[in-house]
Amino acid sequence: MHLSNRSTRFRLTSLTGAFMAFVLSLSLWAPAVQAETAPAAVNEKGKATALTTESAAAFLDTFFDSAEAKAQYVGASVVVVKDGKVVAEKGYGYSDLESKTPVDPKNTTFRIASVSKTFTSAAVMQLVEQGKVDLKADFQTYVKGLEFDNPFDKPVTVENLLTHTTGFEIRDPQQEDIHNDFDKSVSMEDYAKLHMPPVVREPGSAYMYDNFSFLLLGMIVENVSGEPFETYMQQHIFKPLGMDNSSFMLNGKFKNQLATAYDAAHNPLGLYTLSPTPMPQGGMLSTAEDIGNFMIAFLNDGVKDNERIWKESTVKSMEQYRSSIHPLLPNTTYGFEAAFQLPGAGSSSKIITKAGDLIGFSSYLFLIPEQNTGVFLTYNQTGALRNFFYPAFIQTFFPQYAEPVKFKEYTPKSADELQRFAGLYADLRLSTIVSSLKDGGKEPGKLSISDVFLGPRTLTQVEENLFKDELTGQFTAFKENADGTIYMKEPYLNPMGYEKKGQKPQGFRDVRENSPYAEAIYGLQSLGYYTNDASEAFQPKNAVTRAEFIEDVLKMSGLKASKTTPPADTDWATHPAAGYIQLGYESGMITGADEKQFKPDQVITRQEAMVMIWRTLQLQYPNELFEDVKLAGQTDAWAVPAIQMMVKLGIHGPEVKVLDDGSVDFLSRKPLIRQEEAAIMYQLFTQPTDKIVADLMTNQPPTEPLTDVEPTEDTTAPATVTPE
């Protein structure tokens, strides 16, 4: 279970910096975004420090006492093993801040989230080596009764489940899956039947981090072994490894041993439980000492205290990467994934890792088998501590894995040959992660890439389908399947999954190619948000209703309608968009004194629409950054902060005018029409808002214009629509 390190609360917030998604849907089990910088290594650059008890302790103390590290944890527990022994095992900070209870690496339990997947994989591989499970078999051989569509002639195999290559449509947890009802029990089977996804890509064709697949693997363990999943894990994994403080069930002593969860401001979060119970993909509880026992056995070819837990061949098979978009960018093994990509170094195939995040907790496990070394870090605050820790550890003790890659001489492709990569790419798992690729001019081997985090930068080709990001120093690679589908792995936004190039937009019969709104409309069509049929009409001048707007913005955020039935006395209770309107209220996007009257079919004004978006973005971007925007025209006082933010961030279309005195007329009281809504949505996907805000915070001018050129066509709303 991966949780984005950018947020930890149960509320609607920003995923890509400028676009919205529930923290639950994007952060629970979402790949962590990599940190921009790391504390300097403690040795002279390029020279390895021998990993000993003394040097490990010195490194850990120096690291965890640094200001950068302290901002990222309340309590942390870490264990380092080498050559079959514990080199260091230490706790830092507090398991509970209020009582000042120190972290004990032997007894303080943490939610290790998606690191659970390594242990579920280890259980499956035990059954494989016993001949009870065939990796190449259809997973339905071992899990019966699940109905789902698979239009391809390939089954989803057990190996696909293990390597995140199922082709399943994304199925991330819902808000109700994290709760405090400890009497509630949902079985793995019931949960799987309720949420079973269809197959939407050919199995094995692409890599997408897939939590649901590990739920199915847990069911395989249970069905094949004939034992409840938790019982199997206790008897065949935890007990022989001496992992006495590990479990998939939060009960008994584990409630007392569990560290308190904290948010980024070090505020405590309430105790919660998860559905289903148990949760093979992310529900494991453990201590640093217990994980140390696992690492020692794994690095010892599956043997602990002369007892064999796995065959040597099984361990070796779990160390081997099974797919990659390029040799420098491997994906997954059976139970592990590639390490954070260090600038210029790519991802070494000789290091295997597993990261995990849950609300209030983060963990990182990494093994270097050829060095017989393993490290596990866990802490009770979701955040980027591991992103600092990993490069610092590698650069200190094993700098050879951080050395720049040396490439053979390569003749880059021409601009025309690289044109096939141009277009919009959406993440397979988190569709609001969008990258825009354009040609890099006439110079061979150059592409331009842009996203909301970093803005535009140059990709320089270094090998076939492999490019170096000149800003981050990391590598981006492309893969073209036989059917023409193009995938990209861009490690800064999401190191654990591919982005897929959108389809070629066919346009609409009433949207001219030279329309100032064509880029936005065609772009959203490419991403699949509009029907890709040139014979259809878009009706760009039609006014948008309140219900249409809230449904559009939430759907494009990747969110599902609320399952809560609206109160019968509301004016949207029976409306077709009732679920999205209800979600708007639940998320705080819709507020007002009269909670019964939304007026769903009333035309929405531009300022009303912007305020809905602003209520989400202000959770991330402070209003004071935008107060210097001078507005012209008529904007109601309640909407001024929202309009100022949208102007500064460039979240609008070309209808917005900058006057001679520098003031901006947002046309705030006018009705919002479809082409303007498309421009707003497109900017939320593509405008480099994080970069703009960073520039504002450092008093630097933004790298991109905040407003577009004057429109070349009439953008006046239809005369039949009268604004409020």
Secondary structure, 3 states (H helix, E strand, C coil): CCCCCCCCCCCEEECCCCCEEEHHHHHCCCCCCCCCCCCCCCCCCCCCCCCCHHHHHHHHHHHHCCHHHHCCCCEEEEEEEECCEEEEEEEEEEEECCCCEECCCCCCEEECHHHHHHHHHHHHHHHHHCCCCCCCCEHHHCCCCCCCCCCCCCCCEHHHHHHCCCCECCCCCCHHHEECCCCCCCCHHHHHHHHCCCECCCCCCCCECCHHHHHHHHHHHHHHHCCCHHHHHHHHHHCCCCCCCCECCCCCHHHHHECCEECCCCCEECCCEECCCCCCCCCCEECHHHHHHHHHHHHCCCEECCEECCCHHHHHHHHCCCCEEECCEECECCCCECCCCECCCECCCCCEEEEEEECCEEEEEEEEHHHCEEEEEEECECCCHHHHHHHHHHHHHCHHHHCCCCCCCCCCCCHHHHHHHCEEEEECCCCCCEEEEEECCCCCCEEEEECCCCCCEEEEEEECCEEEECCCCCEEEEEECCCCCEEEECCCCCCCECEEECCCCCCCCCCCCCCCCHHHHHHHHHCCCCCCCCCCCCCCCCECEHHHHHHHHHHHCCCCCCCCCCCCCCCCCCCCCHHHHHHHHHHCCCCCCCCCCCCCCCECEHHHHHHHHHHHHCCCCCHHHHCCCCEECCCCHHHHHHHHHHHHHCCCCCCCEECCCCCEECCCCCECEHHHHHHHHHHHHHCCHHHHHHHHHCCCCCCCCCCCCCCCCCCCCCCCCCCC
